[in-house]
């Protein structure tokens, strides 16, 4: 797959999981991974959306772009070389004829599409009489590399693939009502509605499938080592859930039913 920005055509490539983790830890990108999106005040019986929304009431799930020239530390960790990354950003913008990164992202949005998600307030509303809480939104990004080998240019693009919602209790104003709710509906102790972002362009679909194929490929050997008797450690459970989510998204966005991605 290729994406053309300005007069430069970039190859789109998969990113290894270790590098993906380092990329998502970048402070700017991390702001888009976890966001506080809604606050409910049970005492005032009022809620407030904490992020900008569209005219349709949806929260934009922004695509991202950044520059990350990696270096490996003495202990093997992959970290960002700030000087080299800044130089890469400058060269990239000059090559595509953009003044700032936001201009490139606007161009990407026309190619990839800019998704949005309406907040699932109804999923949390049973808590409203009993507790104040903060709703958090988590975005699971597909991460790919843009590369022009001839010009030695690279950048990383982040495309929302899945979005989930979580909450943190700020105060319980009616303990009896809260206890009764949890006793009757235990899932309300940790509601976590999750959604796969719809595909709205061929480029969006292709980028996500490139990223998902790499993630599934890398996770499967580790999963294969987890027999049914393997301990239910947080790490093992996280790995199982991560693979299940990746496969579910692959199947949801694949252009062919029964595409080759299995647990």
Helices and strands as residue ranges (DSSP letters): E 2-5, E 8-14, H 17-24, H 27-33, E 34-41, E 46-49, E 58-61, E 64-66, E 70-72, E 78-80, H 82-96, H 101-112, E 115-118, H 121-124, G 125-127, E 131-148, E 153-172, H 175-184, G 186-189, E 194-196, H 202-224, H 234-253
